[in-house]
Amino acid sequence: MFAVVLVGGFGTRLRPLTNDIPKPMLPVVHRPMIVDLVERLAVAGITDVVLALGFRPEPFASAFVNQRHGDVRIHYAVEPEPLDTGGAIAFAARLAGIDDTFVVANGDVITDLDVSFLINEHHRLGTTATIHLTPVDDPSAFGVVEIGAAGVVHRFIEKPQPGDTDSNLINGGTYVFEPSALDLIKPDVPISVERDTFQTLVRQGRLAGVSTTDYWIDTGRPEQFLQANLDLIRGVRGPKPVATDPTAVVSADAIVIESVISAGVVVGPGASIADSVLLPGACIDADADVRGSIVAGRVGAGATVEACVVGSDFSVVAGSVHVGQRLPNHG
């Protein structure tokens, strides 16, 4: 069984972290997000994963040597031009010759959804496409989905105001498609699956929704990416992994509180790290203070960074103070 994974975005909301690495290759506690997703798909019986790309596939080579991961074959579908989400799905599916039921997943969503359950529900409901739905406390920042008793989607409501809907279910970014859904997407034309394809299927009564309460987070923004890392080491989802990579060098008198310390990181004497993620190769000099931040570059001696994102090519000046910034600033 095939899955198409959407990894073609430029990750602009996560800059500067994505200046030199695709968003799905960013690690969540030492493992690239895309690897976790492929393994979860494999458990559901997926044998072939097609990465729908808007750029060259080489950055993924380190994760998928010989275009394989375990028993899963990895394929690359590089769009000749941006085709939006629907166009990317159709391009990848046609290139791979998909002619049976297949899964679609957003590469920047982390969830414990049982994909095999979603597939089984799709077959039980007998629709053209089925989308995973997840409840949120405040749906006003999302596109909300209303479903009927039989699971058929009635309508999408973008960023609803109070009173617009009783639903708190949003699109969870994992779908099951019949190949006939591709008939709604013209070749080589930019089309949004959310705004166009799904809306057509709703009007035709051919779109179902399945809601679960599994762990779910969209890592598209820095605060969400940070949260996904911290949730794992705090035991919010799954068994707690080792938060500090064995290749990291952490001074004996440094203070590290609920933080991820990645491969090759150096933490100097007297430094303090709390509720943060230090990405591979980061360097925290003596007496620096890092709180609630993501650091890929260097924090100079005695500097303070709080609620910041520090790119791999940036060095925070010794003794300086930064709060709520992206360094370097990309506007």
N, C-alpha and C positions, 0 to 999 in steps of 0.2 A: 504494500500500500504506500502511496506517495503522500508527501506533505510539501506544501509550498510555504516557505518562511520569508516574510517581508523584512529585508535588511537593507533596503535601498536608500533610506533617509540619510541626510548629511549630519544629523545629530546637532543641529545648530543650538538647541536649547541647553546642550551639555558642554558647549565650548567654554574654556579651552581644552577640556579633556579629550574632545574628539577631533582636535586639529590634526593628529597624526595616527589615530586609531579609530576604526569603525565602532559605533556605539555598541553593537552586540558583542564586540570583542572585549569590552571593558569587564574587569573581573568583579564578581561578587564573592568575597572571601576566597580569593586565590583561584577562582575558576571563571573563565569567560562565560558570560550569560548565554551565548549561543550554544556552548557545550552542554550546559544544564538543560536547555530546551531540547536539543537533539536526543539526549538520554531519556528525557521524559516522553518524547514521541516514540522512541524505540520500545519503551515499556508497553505502549498502546498498540504495538504491532506494525509501526511504520518501518519500512525497509529502505525507502529512498527519500531523501530530503533535498529539495531544490531551493537553493538560496536565490531569491529574487533581488538582484543587485542593480544599483544605478552607477556602479563604478567597478574598477578591476577587482578580481577575486583574490589577488595575491595576499592581502592582509589576513585572510582566513586560513592560509596554508599552514601556519604554525599550529592551528587547532585541529586541522583535518589533513594529516599526512596521507598522501596517496588518495586523497578524496574519499576517505573513509573515517568513520568513528565507530569502533566496535563492529557490529554487523550491519551498520547503516551506511549506505552509499551516499556520498555527497555530490550534488550536481550544482553547477553555476549557470544562472541565466542573467546575462548582463544586458540591460536595456540599451538600445541604441540612442534613446533620448528619454527623458522623464515621462512616465506613462501614468502617474498617480497610482493609487492602491489597486483599483480594479484592473487597470491596464497592465500593471506589473504581475498580478495574479494570472491573468489570461496569457500574457507573454511567456511566463515561466511554465505554465501548464502545457501550452502548445509546444514549446520547445522540447519539453521532456516527453511529449507524446502521451500525456495522461488521458486515459479513456474510461476511468472508473471512479468510484467515490474517492475523494481525497480531502485531506485536512489542510487548512490554511491557518498560520499563526503569525502574530506580530512578534518580531524579534526582540523588542524592548519590554515585553511584558513578562513578569515573573509570577508564576502561579503554581499552586499544587493541584490544579484541576486534573482529574482522572480523564484523560483524553479518550480512553476506550469507552468510558461511560457516555461521553458526548457522542461518539460514533454510534453506539448502540441506540441511544435516544433518537438520533437522526433517522436511523433505519426504522425504528418503531413508529415515529411520527410520519414517515413517508413523504417528506417535503424535498424541495429542490436544494434548499440550503438551511442549515441550522447554525445559530450563533450562540456562543456561551454568554450568559448574562451574570453579572455580579452586583450585589447590593452595595450601595455607598450611603454614608450618613447624610451627605449634602450633595444632592444630584444637580444643583444649579450650575456647576461648572462643566457638566458633561452633557452628552446626548443621551436622553433617557428613552428606554424602550418599554412599550406597553404590550403585554401579551394576554391572550384570552385563556379560558379554562383548558382548551385543547392544545395550548402551547403555540398557537399561531400568532405571529407578531401583527399587532393592529396598527401601530404607528411609532415613529421616532419623533421625539420632541427635543430640539436643540436648546440646551441651557434654559430649562423651564423656570418660570417665575412661580412664587407661591400660589397654589390653587390651580396651576395649569394641569397637573396630573397627580394621581395618588401613587404612581410608581416611583421606586427608588432604584430600579435596575438599569445598569448601563452596559454597553457593549464591552465584553471582556477581551476581545481581540483574538479569540480562537473560534474557527468556523469549520463546518463540514459541508462540502459542496458535492453535488452531482455534476458530472461533466456538462450536462445540459445548461447549467448556469452560465457557462462560457458563451453560449449563443447570444447572451444579452450584451456582450462586450465586443465591440468591433476591434479587429486587429490594428495594432500600432496607433491607437487613438487614446489620449489621456482620459481616463475615466475613474471616478471615485467609487469604490465599492460601497462606501458608507452612504454617500449622498445620491448616487445614481442607481447602481445595481440593486442594492437592498430595497430602495424605494420602489423600484419596478416590481420586485418579488412580493413586496407587501401588497401592492395594488392587485396582484394576481393571486394572492392568498397562498404563496408558495414559500414563505419564509417562516421558520419556527425559531423559538428561543427556549433555551434550557438554563435555568438559574441554579447556581450552587453557591455555597458559602465558603468555598476553599480560600486559602490565602491567595491574595491577588494584589499586585502593585505594578503600576506603569512607571518605569524608570526613566522616563524622558526628561526629567528635570533634575538638577543636582540634589535638591533636598529629598527627592524620591529615591534616587540612586543611593544616597547616603543611608536612607531609612532601610532599604533592602539589605544592605550590608549589616547594619546594626541589628535588624530583626533576626538575622541568622545567628549571630554570635550571642544574642540574648535569649535564644531558644524560643522565639516567637513562632518559628516554623522549623520543624525537623530537629534532629539532634544537633547540639552545638558543635561546630567545627573548631579546630585550633585557630585562634585568631591571629597568632604571630607566626609567620612563615619561618622555618628553621634556618633559612639563609639570611634573615635579617640580623643586624647587629644593634642591639639595644643596650645602652650603658646601664650598669648595675644600679645607679642612683637616679635613673630616669623614672618618671611616673607615667604609667600607661593605664587608663581607665576605659573599659568597654570600647576598644578601638581595634581596627583591623590594621596589622602591620604586614605589608606584603613583601614579596621576595626582593632581596637586595637593598632593602631600606636600612638607613643608618640613623639612629637616634642618639644624639650626643648627651653628655653628662648634664644632669640638672634639668633636662627638658621635660615638659609635661604635655601629655597627649590625652585628650578626653573626647569620647563620643565622635571619633573621627575615623577617616579612612586614609591611610598612607599607601598610595599606589606604588607599583614596582619601581625601584630606583630612587624614590624620594629620599631627601636628606634633611634632617631636622638638627640644626646645630645646637650647641650648648645653651642651656637656660631659655630656649625658645618655648613658647606656650601656644599650643594648637588645640582649639576647642570647636567642636561641631563643624569641622571642615573636611574637605577632600584635597589632598596634597599629592601632586605628581612631581613637583619640582623641589626647590630648596627653600627652607625657611632659615634665615640668618640668625646668628647668635643673639639671644635676648629679645627677638621679635615676638609679637603677638598676632596671631590670626584667629579670628572667631567668625564662624558662619561664612567662610570663604571657600573659593575654589582656586587652587594654584596649579597652573599648567606646567607641563614637564619642561618647558623652555624658560621658566621664570624663576628668578631668585628674589625672595623677599629680603629687603635691606635689613641688615642687623639693627636691632633696637627699634624698628618701626612698628606701628600698630595699624592693623587693618581689620575692619568689621564689615561683614556683608558685602564683600567685593569679589569680583572675578579678576584674577591676575594672570596674564595681562587682560586688560579690559577690551572686550570686542564689541562694545556698544549694546 
